[in-house]
Amino acid sequence: MDVNCDAVLDNLYLGGIQGPFNSEILRSQGITHILSILDRPLLAELVEGFKYKFIYALDLYDTDLLQDMEECLEFIEQGRQEGSVLVHCQAGASRSATIVIAYLMRACHMARDEALSFVKKQRPIVNPNQGFLEQLQLFENMGCRVDRSHEEFRMYTLNKLAIRIKSGLASFCTQLLLMCRKNFIWFTKLTVVNITCFIHRRPLFRQSVVLSHKKGEGESAFDWRSKIPPKASEMKPENLEAELEAKCDISLFVEPIEWMKGKIEHMEGKLSCPKCSAKLGSFVWYGERCPCGAWVAPAFHIQRNKVDEVKPHAVAPIPQQRTSLPPSYQLPVVVDPENDVDGASVDVNSLPLA
C-alpha cells in the first residue's frame, strides 16, 4: 500500500499518520475501519465514511495502553469481520505496533517475542518502547487478556498510581477512591481467608489483597553491594530455580484498602487499625525494603505479629431426616386443581416424605 502502511494479516494494516490523509487509496484497499493511537483525534473530514476510533496515548515509557487494550482488540476484530482495519499512530512503529502485536498474541496464539518478530517482518521499522514491551509481557502472563484481578496487573496498576502521585500528576482523593478496594463483605463466603486485628479481631482485609513478592537476599540485600545482581553461577545448581522463584513469607504487603483512605495522603506514614487505633504497619509510596531483602514499591506494609489469619472452617453437612410413620397409616387422597386440570386425584402416599 502506497501510504506508508503494511499488511500484517488479512484485512489488518499497520501504518503511520500518512495513511488517513489518503482516503481514496484506503478505500481502494477495502479499509473500512481506522484506529488512531495518537495525542489528538484526526479531523472529521479525514475519517468521513470510515468507522473511526481514537485512543489517546503518547509514546512514553509510562503510557498505559493496557487500560484501552480490550476495547482496541474488539474494534480490530470487528473491523476484520466487516471489512479491513488500519491501525496507526504517528510513525506506525511503537504505539500502534503494540496494539497489533497484542492482537496477534490473542488471535494467533503467539508469544510476545514471536508476535513481535512476525510484525517486524511485515514492517521493519516496528520498535515498541520498553514500557510497551513490559505491558505486552504482562498481557501474555494474564493469558492474552486484561485480567484486573491478576496479581501482576494489580501490582502494575499500583505502581502506575505511585508514579503519578510522586510526580504530582494525580489527585489523591480521586485516584485513591478508584484504587482502594472494598473488603468489608465478610464471612459471606466460607472459603475466604480474612486477616483481622490482633487485639479485637476486627476484619481488616482478605487474603486476596496481599501482594506477594520474590524472596530477597536477607541482610546482605541492605549492603551497597546488593545493587549488583547476583551471578547465577554463584548459586548451587540444584537450588537455583527454587531460590529465584521463592516467595517471601516474612511480611505482608497489601493493596490500598478502603479504610486507609484519609490516612495515606502523604508520601509515607503509619497504618493503624480503624477500630482501636493499634499500630499495624506503615506505608511508603516510593517503596521500602522487606526484611527478606526485596525492594517493594509502593509499600503498604502490615506487620504479621499485629494481625491474625482467620481461616474458613469446614462445615459438616446436616443429614436430612425423614419422618417415619406407622406402616398401617395411609394419607388421604386429595384433589389438586392447580396441577391437575382434569381434576384427577393425587395420591399423597406416593410422594416422597420430607
C-alpha positions, 0 to 999 in steps of 0.5 A, a space after each residue: 500500500 502506497 501510504 506508508 502502511 503494511 499488511 500484517 494479516 488479512 484485512 489488518 494494516 499497520 501504518 503511520 499518520 500518512 495513511 488517513 490523509 489518503 482516503 481514496 487509496 484506503 478505500 481502494 484497499 477495502 479499509 473500512 475501519 481506522 484506529 488512531 493511537 495518537 495525542 489528538 483525534 484526526 479531523 472529521 473530514 479525514 475519517 468521513 465514511 470510515 468507522 473511526 476510533 481514537 485512543 489517546 496515548 503518547 509514546 512514553 515509557 509510562 503510557 498505559 495502553 493496557 487500560 484501552 487494550 480490550 476495547 482496541 482488540 474488539 474494534 480490530 476484530 470487528 473491523 476484520 469481520 466487516 471489512 479491513 482495519 488500519 491501525 496507526 499512530 504517528 510513525 506506525 512503529 511503537 504505539 500502534 505496533 503494540 496494539 497489533 502485536 497484542 492482537 496477534 498474541 490473542 488471535 494467533 496464539 503467539 508469544 510476545 517475542 514471536 508476535 513481535 518478530 512476525 510484525 517486524 517482518 511485515 514492517 521493519 521499522 516496528 520498535 515498541 518502547 520498553 514500557 510497551 514491551 513490559 505491558 505486552 509481557 504482562 498481557 501474555 502472563 494474564 493469558 492474552 487478556 486484561 485480567 484486573 484481578 491478576 496479581 501482576 496487573 494489580 501490582 502494575 496498576 499500583 505502581 502506575 498510581 505511585 508514579 503519578 502521585 510522586 510526580 504530582 500528576 494525580 489527585 489523591 482523593 480521586 485516584 485513591 477512591 478508584 484504587 482502594 478496594 472494598 473488603 468489608 463483605 465478610 464471612 459471606 463466603 466460607 472459603 475466604 481467608 480474612 486477616 483481622 486485628 490482633 487485639 479485637 479481631 476486627 476484619 481488616 482485609 482478605 487474603 486476596 489483597 496481599 501482594 506477594 513478592 520474590 524472596 530477597 537476599 536477607 541482610 546482605 540485600 541492605 549492603 551497597 553491594 546488593 545493587 549488583 545482581 547476583 551471578 547465577 553461577 554463584 548459586 548451587 545448581 540444584 537450588 537455583 530455580 527454587 531460590 529465584 522463584 521463592 516467595 517471601 513469607 516474612 511480611 505482608 504487603 497489601 493493596 490500598 484498602 478502603 479504610 486507609 483512605 484519609 490516612 495515606 495522603 502523604 508520601 509515607 506514614 503509619 497504618 493503624 487499625 480503624 477500630 482501636 487505633 493499634 499500630 499495624 504497619 506503615 506505608 511508603 509510596 516510593 517503596 521500602 525494603 522487606 526484611 527478606 531483602 526485596 525492594 517493594 514499591 509502593 509499600 503498604 506494609 502490615 506487620 504479621 505479629 499485629 494481625 491474625 489469619 482467620 481461616 474458613 472452617 469446614 462445615 459438616 453437612 446436616 443429614 436430612 431426616 425423614 419422618 417415619 410413620 406407622 406402616 398401617 397409616 395411609 394419607 388421604 387422597 386429595 384433589 389438586 386443581 392447580 396441577 391437575 386440570 382434569 381434576 384427577 386425584 393425587 395420591 399423597 402416599 406416593 410422594 416422597 416424605 420430607 
